[in-house]
Amino acid sequence: ESEVFDANVRMIGVDTPEIAHDGMAAECYGPEAAAFNEQLVDHLVWLTFDNECFDRFDRVLAYVHVGGGDGDLWERQLLRRGFAESFPVGDHRQYQSMFDLDQQAALMSSAGMWAVCF
């Protein structure tokens, strides 16, 4: 059975550049990554979990799915388009080898932040 809820989600396995907040300037490509993620607002997605369901900030810790295939993991969309870096944390590594390959593809094609930030 599915449940619909509204929550802040920390996506497992990726790290996007920071946007401006708390007096800190935005990191390179932060606003672009945030704008890309805005596509998820008010859209139905489903979440799967790894070893823990919450991070230390009480955000839901999950993989975000927008469709039924491996390519429909939102994290993969972020990585392949150069909006995020592969970021393994602890034992949350279910898709990490796939994420690392996606980042390599983005690096090789100078996608997104790889073209302007590094």
C-alpha positions, 0 to 999 in steps of 0.5 A: 500500500502506498502513502503520500506525504510531504517531507524533506528528503536527503538523496542517498549517494549524491551530493549537489552544490549548495545554494546560498543560505545562512549568509553563505554564498552559493557554490558553483552550480548550486542554483542550477542543481536546485532548479533541476530538483524543483522539477520534483515539487508536486510530482509523485515519486516513490522512495526506497531505503537503504540501512537507515531511514533518517539522517542526523538532521531528521531528513528522510534518507532515501533513493528517489524513483521517478519511474520503474527502471534503473535509469529512473533513479533521480540520483542518476539523472543528477549525476549524468547531467552534471548537477551532482557528485557521487557521494557514498556515505557509510553503508548506503551503497546499493547503487554506488557503482552505478552512481560512480559510472554515471559521474564518470560519464558526466566528467568525460562529456563535461556535463553541467558543473564539470564544464564550468566549476572544475 
